Amino acid sequence: IRSGSDVARALAVGADFTFLGRTFMYSTAALGNEGGQHAMAILKRQLAQVMEQVCCERVADFPKHLIR
């Protein structure tokens, strides 16, 4: 999992949580202590964009909304 859309895909198929490693390692290496926060902001923005595209208001609605 490397992006917010990957997180959305995992949640849509029923995952309760996801892990990201490389994303945070790269951002911390590039930006130091602020890198992790910056990566999290990007992931949140990407997830929000996917949610808007599929007309889903809450993360908890992913499975219900997409699997009918």
MDAnalysis code that builds the backbone (N, CA, C; Angstrom):
import MDAnalysis as mda
import numpy as np

u = mda.Universe.empty(204, n_residues=68, atom_resindex=np.repeat(np.arange(68), 3), trajectory=True)
u.add_TopologyAttr("name", ["N", "CA", "C"] * 68)
u.add_TopologyAttr("resid", np.arange(1, 69))
u.add_TopologyAttr("resname", ["ILE", "ARG", "SER", "GLY", "SER", "ASP", "VAL", "ALA", "ARG", "ALA", "LEU", "ALA", "VAL", "GLY", "ALA", "ASP", "PHE", "THR", "PHE", "LEU", "GLY", "ARG", "THR", "PHE", "MET", "TYR", "SER", "THR", "ALA", "ALA", "LEU", "GLY", "ASN", "GLU", "GLY", "GLY", "GLN", "HIS", "ALA", "MET", "ALA", "ILE", "LEU", "LYS", "ARG", "GLN", "LEU", "ALA", "GLN", "VAL", "MET", "GLU", "GLN", "VAL", "CYS", "CYS", "GLU", "ARG", "VAL", "ALA", "ASP", "PHE", "PRO", "LYS", "HIS", "LEU", "ILE", "ARG"])
u.atoms.positions = np.array([
    [0.859, -1.171, 0.000],
    [0.000, 0.000, 0.000],
    [0.897, 1.224, 0.000],
    [0.687, 2.081, -0.996],
    [1.549, 3.244, -1.147],
    [0.808, 4.567, -1.258],
    [-0.514, 4.511, -1.433],
    [-1.250, 5.759, -1.650],
    [-2.620, 5.701, -0.983],
    [-3.280, 6.846, -0.974],
    [-4.621, 6.907, -0.420],
    [-5.606, 6.052, -1.184],
    [-5.415, 5.926, -2.490],
    [-6.315, 5.070, -3.271],
    [-6.098, 3.602, -2.933],
    [-4.875, 3.223, -2.593],
    [-4.618, 1.848, -2.138],
    [-5.322, 1.589, -0.806],
    [-5.303, 2.575, 0.079],
    [-6.001, 2.453, 1.365],
    [-7.498, 2.304, 1.118],
    [-8.055, 3.119, 0.223],
    [-9.481, 3.039, -0.100],
    [-9.837, 1.671, -0.659],
    [-9.002, 1.143, -1.522],
    [-9.251, -0.174, -2.114],
    [-9.271, -1.251, -1.035],
    [-8.329, -1.183, -0.113],
    [-8.272, -2.173, 0.967],
    [-9.503, -2.073, 1.870],
    [-9.915, -0.858, 2.196],
    [-11.098, -0.667, 3.033],
    [-12.358, -1.160, 2.325],
    [-12.422, -0.959, 1.023],
    [-13.604, -1.365, 0.261],
    [-13.784, -2.877, 0.231],
    [-12.687, -3.614, 0.317],
    [-12.809, -5.082, 0.302],
    [-12.885, -5.662, 1.704],
    [-12.959, -4.787, 2.717],
    [-13.221, -5.269, 4.060],
    [-12.106, -5.157, 5.073],
    [-10.992, -4.525, 4.738],
    [-9.902, -4.375, 5.705],
    [-10.326, -3.443, 6.838],
    [-9.866, -3.737, 8.041],
    [-10.124, -2.871, 9.188],
    [-9.057, -1.793, 9.328],
    [-7.860, -2.067, 8.840],
    [-6.763, -1.106, 8.891],
    [-5.724, -1.493, 7.848],
    [-4.793, -0.590, 7.600],
    [-3.703, -0.867, 6.668],
    [-2.396, -0.382, 7.283],
    [-1.308, -0.913, 6.790],
    [0.017, -0.471, 7.205],
    [0.732, 0.140, 6.014],
    [1.481, 1.197, 6.266],
    [2.316, 1.801, 5.246],
    [3.709, 1.934, 5.828],
    [4.707, 1.504, 5.116],
    [6.067, 1.598, 5.620],
    [6.939, 2.484, 4.762],
    [7.059, 2.116, 3.502],
    [7.956, 2.822, 2.599],
    [7.578, 4.295, 2.454],
    [6.308, 4.578, 2.410],
    [5.836, 5.959, 2.266],
    [6.393, 6.845, 3.375],
    [6.316, 6.363, 4.605],
    [6.790, 7.155, 5.736],
    [8.310, 7.177, 5.827],
    [8.969, 6.100, 5.428],
    [10.437, 6.095, 5.438],
    [10.979, 7.120, 4.449],
    [10.422, 7.160, 3.239],
    [10.880, 8.117, 2.231],
    [10.601, 9.555, 2.655],
    [9.414, 9.807, 3.182],
    [9.073, 11.178, 3.559],
    [9.903, 11.657, 4.745],
    [10.184, 10.769, 5.678],
    [11.022, 11.141, 6.819],
    [12.461, 11.368, 6.377],
    [12.940, 10.557, 5.449],
    [14.297, 10.742, 4.932],
    [14.420, 12.074, 4.194],
    [13.365, 12.465, 3.499],
    [13.416, 13.694, 2.716],
    [13.176, 14.946, 3.550],
    [12.257, 14.870, 4.518],
    [11.840, 16.073, 5.242],
    [12.105, 16.041, 6.742],
    [12.743, 14.994, 7.220],
    [13.009, 14.907, 8.647],
    [11.750, 14.623, 9.443],
    [11.658, 15.222, 10.624],
    [10.529, 14.962, 11.521],
    [9.173, 15.330, 10.915],
    [9.146, 16.332, 10.073],
    [7.887, 16.769, 9.470],
    [7.447, 15.862, 8.323],
    [8.311, 14.990, 7.880],
    [8.006, 14.127, 6.743],
    [6.825, 13.211, 6.969],
    [6.741, 12.620, 8.147],
    [5.626, 11.728, 8.448],
    [4.297, 12.457, 8.445],
    [4.291, 13.661, 9.001],
    [3.061, 14.464, 9.010],
    [2.668, 14.874, 7.602],
    [3.662, 15.204, 6.798],
    [3.392, 15.588, 5.410],
    [2.831, 14.404, 4.624],
    [3.415, 13.231, 4.812],
    [2.919, 12.026, 4.136],
    [1.494, 11.720, 4.563],
    [1.199, 11.865, 5.835],
    [-0.151, 11.598, 6.331],
    [-1.152, 12.583, 5.733],
    [-0.765, 13.831, 5.596],
    [-1.648, 14.832, 4.993],
    [-1.952, 14.479, 3.538],
    [-0.948, 14.020, 2.814],
    [-1.149, 13.620, 1.419],
    [-2.074, 12.415, 1.343],
    [-1.848, 11.422, 2.197],
    [-2.696, 10.226, 2.192],
    [-4.144, 10.566, 2.529],
    [-4.347, 11.438, 3.497],
    [-5.710, 11.854, 3.854],
    [-6.385, 12.553, 2.674],
    [-5.627, 13.417, 1.986],
    [-6.178, 14.128, 0.839],
    [-6.540, 13.152, -0.281],
    [-5.674, 12.181, -0.547],
    [-5.952, 11.190, -1.582],
    [-7.173, 10.348, -1.227],
    [-7.275, 9.930, 0.023],
    [-8.426, 9.140, 0.460],
    [-9.709, 9.962, 0.343],
    [-9.648, 11.231, 0.711],
    [-10.818, 12.107, 0.594],
    [-11.242, 12.260, -0.864],
    [-10.279, 12.341, -1.775],
    [-10.604, 12.455, -3.197],
    [-11.312, 11.204, -3.703],
    [-10.834, 10.034, -3.300],
    [-11.484, 8.785, -3.704],
    [-12.892, 8.731, -3.132],
    [-13.045, 9.134, -1.883],
    [-14.362, 9.113, -1.249],
    [-15.338, 10.036, -1.983],
    [-14.859, 11.194, -2.427],
    [-15.713, 12.100, -3.194],
    [-16.107, 11.478, -4.529],
    [-15.179, 10.787, -5.163],
    [-15.447, 10.191, -6.472],
    [-16.491, 9.084, -6.403],
    [-16.550, 8.366, -5.292],
    [-17.525, 7.276, -5.161],
    [-18.719, 7.681, -4.295],
    [-18.828, 8.978, -3.994],
    [-19.946, 9.528, -3.209],
    [-20.094, 8.823, -1.862],
    [-19.006, 8.733, -1.149],
    [-18.984, 8.083, 0.158],
    [-18.594, 9.141, 1.193],
    [-19.444, 9.355, 2.182],
    [-19.198, 10.412, 3.156],
    [-18.267, 10.001, 4.287],
    [-18.321, 8.728, 4.698],
    [-17.505, 8.260, 5.817],
    [-16.721, 7.025, 5.396],
    [-15.560, 6.849, 6.003],
    [-14.745, 5.668, 5.714],
    [-15.511, 4.398, 6.062],
    [-16.305, 4.446, 7.101],
    [-17.076, 3.266, 7.520],
    [-18.100, 2.838, 6.471],
    [-18.448, 3.729, 5.554],
    [-19.437, 3.420, 4.522],
    [-18.849, 2.733, 3.294],
    [-17.542, 2.614, 3.201],
    [-16.928, 2.012, 2.016],
    [-17.510, 0.648, 1.674],
    [-17.455, -0.322, 2.545],
    [-17.978, -1.639, 2.162],
    [-19.464, -1.613, 1.837],
    [-20.244, -0.919, 2.634],
    [-21.687, -0.863, 2.411],
    [-22.010, -0.182, 1.085],
    [-21.282, 0.867, 0.789],
    [-21.565, 1.656, -0.398],
    [-21.125, 0.944, -1.683],
    [-19.991, 0.295, -1.648],
    [-19.421, -0.278, -2.865],
    [-19.810, -1.720, -3.115],
    [-20.206, -2.433, -2.083],
    [-20.563, -3.838, -2.250],
    [-22.054, -3.967, -2.010],
    [-22.806, -4.030, -3.081],
    [-24.265, -4.117, -2.966],
    [-24.748, -5.388, -3.585],
])
